[in-house]
Amino acid sequence: MKTIVLTGGGTAGHVTPHLALLPHLLKAGYQIHYIGTEKGMERGLMESRPGVTYHQVKTGKLRRYFSWQNLTDPFRVIAGAFQSYKILGNIKPDIVFSKGGFVAVPVVAAAFLRGIPVLAHESDLSPGLANRISARFAGRVATAFPECAQMIGEKGIHTGLPIREALFEGDRHRGLQLAGFKGSKPVLLVMGGSQGAKAINDALRGALGALLPRMDILHLCGKRHLDPAFEGTPGYFQAEFLGEGLADALAASDLVLSRAGATAIFEFQALKKPMLLVPYPKGASRGDQIENANSLAARGLAHVLPQEAMAPDTLARALNDLMADAGRLRGALASAPPADGREAVLRLIEEMAGGAR
């Protein structure tokens, strides 16, 4: 029986690809361990999963800006590496699969020191700082974007992104029932990422008067972003987030308005959903979402609206343009290379684990 250690955290995008792989790894007979942080999002998503043993380690954030925590966090990373080294020595895994994020760096470094094969995966068009460091210790780096594999060089291999099988099993009727829609108008699904997106929420609610005559809107606005003033508005349904109901909401949707996080856009691409992307602006991130969105737009797979150009009127126009172009977008999405990288990543894991020890 083979053993695999999964790691990655900080955002849901660093964890959901693991969830896509879990059923297949369990079916293949792997013993599965997960190394994450004590309080990170990954613990809540992974600790209670059947067949997964969770281990927590210390970690520090890798910042590109000044902070007093930059003086202490390197010591936390070093402590996490020592903890990871000990955990890996006890588990003796055949392979480590890393999805990036701050917690992955000490785990990947410890695996390298232990002589354990490491497969890293990068979701964005350009590798983040954690994965740029991890790539030095990894045997291979799988990528969701072909451009990223080229940037990484000989270790890079384009696989696509592992996507949860459950997302393909949604039911349109259940999704319409969830939102209280009749299905007589196109349905717009609005998602702002795991934390929600205030800029999108505000602009969308300001545009409801212009949009609701033409479409119904299922708005996932993020935790603590519900607005009681809009409760009961015909054709508008709001929720903080959806768990198991997300697949049904996706099945019911004809159009999508979203941030441009890699996991989300590859899920939409796999489901062939015409999308309007509003990436996080450069000042609020390293610019990865702008790169992701522009890549899809350049290939004719999405529309893009920069946040600095977004207001209720411009958002309404952009969504009307998306609806008018929906047929062409669906055709382009159907013709694009497969977005789901589950099989390709699983083959790499099996190949690299088979060569362990």
C-alpha positions in Angstrom: 0.0 0.0 0.0 1.4 3.4 -1.0 1.3 6.5 1.2 0.9 10.1 0.0 1.2 13.4 1.9 -0.9 16.3 0.6 -0.1 19.8 1.5 -1.1 23.4 0.7 -3.3 26.0 2.2 -4.1 29.7 2.8 -7.1 29.8 0.4 -9.7 27.4 -0.8 -7.9 27.4 -4.2 -5.0 25.6 -2.6 -7.2 22.9 -1.2 -10.1 22.1 -3.6 -7.8 20.4 -6.1 -6.9 18.0 -3.3 -10.6 17.3 -2.8 -10.8 16.5 -6.5 -8.1 13.9 -6.2 -9.1 12.3 -2.8 -11.8 9.8 -4.1 -9.4 8.5 -6.7 -6.4 8.2 -4.3 -8.6 6.3 -1.8 -9.9 4.0 -4.5 -6.3 3.3 -5.6 -5.5 2.3 -2.0 -3.3 5.2 -0.9 -2.9 6.0 2.8 -3.5 9.7 2.8 -2.0 12.3 5.2 -2.4 16.1 5.0 0.1 18.6 6.5 -1.4 22.0 7.1 -1.6 24.8 9.6 -3.4 24.9 12.9 -6.0 27.6 12.0 -5.9 27.8 8.3 -8.8 27.1 5.9 -7.2 23.8 4.9 -7.8 22.4 8.4 -11.5 23.0 8.3 -11.7 21.4 4.8 -9.5 18.4 5.3 -9.3 17.3 9.0 -12.7 15.6 9.1 -12.4 13.9 5.7 -12.8 10.1 5.9 -9.5 8.4 5.1 -7.4 11.5 5.8 -5.0 12.0 8.7 -4.3 15.6 9.4 -1.1 17.0 10.8 -0.5 20.6 11.8 2.8 22.6 11.6 3.9 26.1 12.1 4.4 28.4 9.1 5.0 32.0 8.3 3.7 34.2 5.5 6.0 35.0 2.6 5.6 38.7 2.1 6.8 41.1 -0.6 6.2 44.2 1.5 7.5 45.4 4.8 5.9 44.1 8.0 7.3 43.6 11.5 6.2 40.0 11.2 8.9 39.5 8.5 11.3 39.5 11.4 9.6 36.5 13.1 8.0 34.5 10.3 11.3 33.1 8.9 11.7 31.4 12.3 8.2 30.0 12.1 9.0 28.6 8.6 12.2 26.9 10.0 10.2 25.5 12.9 7.6 24.2 10.4 10.4 22.5 8.4 11.7 20.7 11.5 8.1 19.6 12.4 7.5 18.5 8.8 10.8 16.6 8.8 9.8 14.7 11.9 6.3 14.0 10.6 7.6 12.7 7.2 10.1 10.5 9.0 7.3 8.9 10.9 4.9 8.5 8.0 7.6 7.5 5.4 5.4 8.5 2.4 6.1 7.4 -1.2 5.3 11.0 -2.5 4.4 14.5 -1.4 1.8 16.4 -3.6 1.9 20.1 -2.9 -0.7 22.7 -4.1 1.3 25.7 -2.8 0.6 28.4 -0.3 2.8 29.3 2.7 2.4 26.0 4.5 3.7 24.0 1.6 7.3 25.5 1.6 8.6 23.8 4.9 6.8 20.5 3.9 8.4 20.4 0.5 11.8 21.4 1.8 11.6 18.6 4.5 10.6 16.1 1.8 13.6 17.0 -0.3 15.9 16.5 2.7 14.2 13.1 3.3 14.7 12.0 -0.3 10.9 11.8 -0.8 9.7 12.6 -4.4 7.7 15.9 -4.6 5.1 16.8 -7.2 4.1 20.4 -7.0 1.1 22.0 -8.8 0.7 25.6 -9.8 -2.8 26.9 -10.6 -2.1 30.4 -11.9 -0.6 31.5 -15.1 2.6 32.5 -13.4 4.0 30.7 -10.3 3.5 32.3 -6.9 6.4 32.9 -4.5 5.7 29.7 -2.5 5.7 27.6 -5.6 8.8 29.3 -7.0 10.6 28.2 -3.8 9.0 24.8 -3.8 10.0 24.2 -7.5 13.7 24.0 -6.4 12.9 21.0 -4.2 10.3 19.3 -6.5 10.9 16.6 -9.1 8.1 17.9 -11.3 5.8 20.9 -11.3 2.4 20.4 -12.9 0.6 23.5 -14.2 -2.9 24.5 -15.0 -1.8 26.9 -17.7 0.5 25.9 -20.6 2.3 29.3 -20.3 3.3 28.4 -16.7 4.9 25.1 -17.7 7.0 27.1 -20.2 8.1 29.6 -17.5 9.1 26.8 -15.1 11.3 25.0 -17.7 12.3 21.4 -17.8 10.5 20.5 -14.6 7.2 22.0 -15.8 4.4 19.9 -17.3 1.0 21.2 -18.4 -1.7 19.0 -16.9 -4.7 21.2 -16.3 -6.3 21.6 -12.9 -7.9 18.7 -10.9 -11.6 19.5 -10.7 -14.1 18.0 -8.3 -16.2 15.4 -9.9 -19.2 16.4 -7.9 -19.4 19.7 -9.8 -20.4 17.8 -12.9 -23.3 16.1 -11.1 -25.5 19.2 -10.4 -29.1 19.3 -11.3 -30.6 22.4 -13.0 -34.1 21.8 -11.5 -32.8 21.6 -8.0 -30.7 24.8 -8.6 -33.7 26.7 -9.8 -35.7 25.5 -6.8 -32.9 26.5 -4.4 -33.1 30.1 -5.7 -36.8 30.2 -6.3 -36.5 30.8 -10.0 -38.9 29.6 -12.7 -36.3 29.1 -15.4 -38.0 31.5 -17.8 -35.0 33.8 -18.0 -31.3 33.2 -18.2 -29.6 32.7 -14.8 -26.5 34.7 -13.8 -24.4 33.1 -11.1 -22.2 35.6 -9.2 -19.2 34.4 -7.1 -16.6 36.5 -5.4 -14.2 33.8 -4.2 -14.2 32.2 -0.8 -14.1 35.5 1.1 -16.7 37.2 -1.2 -15.9 40.4 -3.1 -17.3 43.7 -1.8 -16.6 45.6 -5.0 -18.5 43.1 -7.1 -21.3 42.9 -4.5 -21.8 46.7 -4.5 -21.7 47.2 -8.2 -24.1 44.2 -8.9 -26.7 45.4 -6.4 -26.5 48.9 -7.9 -27.2 47.3 -11.3 -30.1 45.1 -10.3 -32.7 47.5 -11.7 -31.1 47.3 -15.1 -30.4 43.5 -15.0 -33.4 41.8 -13.4 -35.8 42.5 -16.4 -33.4 40.4 -18.5 -32.0 37.7 -16.1 -32.4 36.1 -12.8 -29.4 36.4 -10.4 -28.1 33.9 -8.0 -25.6 35.8 -5.9 -23.0 34.1 -3.6 -21.8 37.2 -1.8 -19.4 35.8 0.8 -19.5 35.5 4.6 -21.1 38.5 6.4 -22.0 40.2 3.0 -25.7 39.5 2.9 -27.8 42.7 2.4 -31.2 42.5 4.1 -32.5 45.4 2.0 -32.6 43.0 -1.0 -34.3 40.1 0.7 -37.4 39.0 -1.3 -36.5 40.9 -4.4 -38.1 39.0 -7.4 -35.5 37.3 -9.5 -32.6 37.9 -7.0 -31.4 35.3 -4.5 -28.4 35.9 -2.2 -26.5 33.5 0.0 -23.1 33.7 1.8 -21.9 30.5 0.1 -23.2 27.1 -1.0 -21.7 23.8 0.0 -23.3 20.7 -1.6 -25.7 23.0 -3.4 -23.0 24.7 -5.5 -23.1 22.0 -8.2 -26.9 22.5 -8.6 -26.4 26.3 -8.7 -23.8 25.9 -11.5 -26.1 23.5 -13.4 -28.9 26.1 -13.2 -26.7 29.0 -14.4 -26.4 30.2 -17.9 -23.8 32.9 -17.3 -21.2 33.6 -14.6 -19.7 36.7 -13.0 -16.7 36.0 -10.9 -13.2 36.9 -9.7 -10.4 35.3 -11.7 -9.0 32.8 -9.2 -7.6 29.9 -11.1 -9.7 27.2 -9.5 -12.9 29.0 -10.2 -12.2 29.8 -13.8 -11.0 26.3 -14.7 -14.2 24.9 -13.1 -16.3 27.3 -15.2 -14.3 26.4 -18.3 -14.8 22.7 -17.7 -18.6 23.3 -17.2 -18.6 25.5 -20.4 -20.1 28.5 -18.7 -19.8 31.9 -20.4 -18.0 34.1 -17.9 -17.3 37.8 -17.1 -14.2 38.0 -15.0 -13.4 40.9 -12.7 -9.8 40.1 -11.5 -8.4 41.5 -8.3 -6.5 44.7 -9.2 -2.8 44.8 -9.1 -2.6 46.7 -5.8 -4.7 44.1 -4.0 -2.7 41.1 -5.2 0.4 40.1 -7.1 -1.5 40.4 -10.4 -2.1 36.7 -10.9 -5.8 37.1 -11.4 -5.2 39.7 -14.1 -2.9 37.3 -15.9 -5.4 34.5 -15.6 -8.3 36.5 -16.9 -6.3 38.0 -19.8 -5.1 34.5 -20.8 -8.7 33.3 -21.2 -9.8 36.5 -22.9 -7.0 36.2 -25.4 -8.1 32.7 -26.3 -11.7 33.9 -26.7 -13.0 31.9 -23.7 -14.1 34.8 -21.4 -14.9 38.5 -21.2 -13.0 40.7 -18.7 -14.0 43.9 -16.9 -11.2 45.5 -14.9 -12.3 46.4 -11.3 -11.2 50.1 -11.8 -13.7 50.3 -14.7 -16.5 48.6 -12.9 -19.6 50.6 -11.7 -23.2 49.7 -11.8 -23.7 51.0 -15.3 -20.6 49.5 -16.8 -21.2 46.2 -15.1 -24.8 46.1 -16.5 -23.4 46.8 -20.0 -20.7 44.2 -19.7 -23.2 41.5 -18.5 -25.6 42.4 -21.4 -22.6 42.0 -23.8 -21.8 38.6 -22.2 -25.4 37.4 -22.7 -25.3 38.5 -26.4 -22.0 36.6 -26.9 -22.9 33.5 -24.9 -23.5 31.3 -27.9 -20.0 31.9 -29.3 -18.4 31.6 -25.9 -20.0 28.2 -25.3 -18.7 27.0 -28.7 -15.2 28.2 -27.9 -15.2 26.6 -24.5 -16.4 23.3 -26.0 -13.5 23.4 -28.5 -10.8 24.4 -26.0 -8.3 21.8 -24.6 -9.8 19.9 -21.5 -9.6 22.0 -18.3 -9.9 19.1 -15.9 -6.4 17.8 -15.0 -7.4 15.0 -12.6 -6.3 12.1 -14.8 -3.0 13.7 -15.8 -2.1 14.6 -12.2 -3.0 11.1 -11.0 -0.8 9.6 -13.6 2.1 11.7 -12.5 1.5 10.8 -8.8 1.5 7.1 -9.7 4.6 7.4 -11.8 6.6 9.4 -9.2 5.4 7.3 -6.3 6.3 4.1 -8.1 9.9 5.4 -8.3 10.2 6.2 -4.6 12.8 4.5 -2.4 
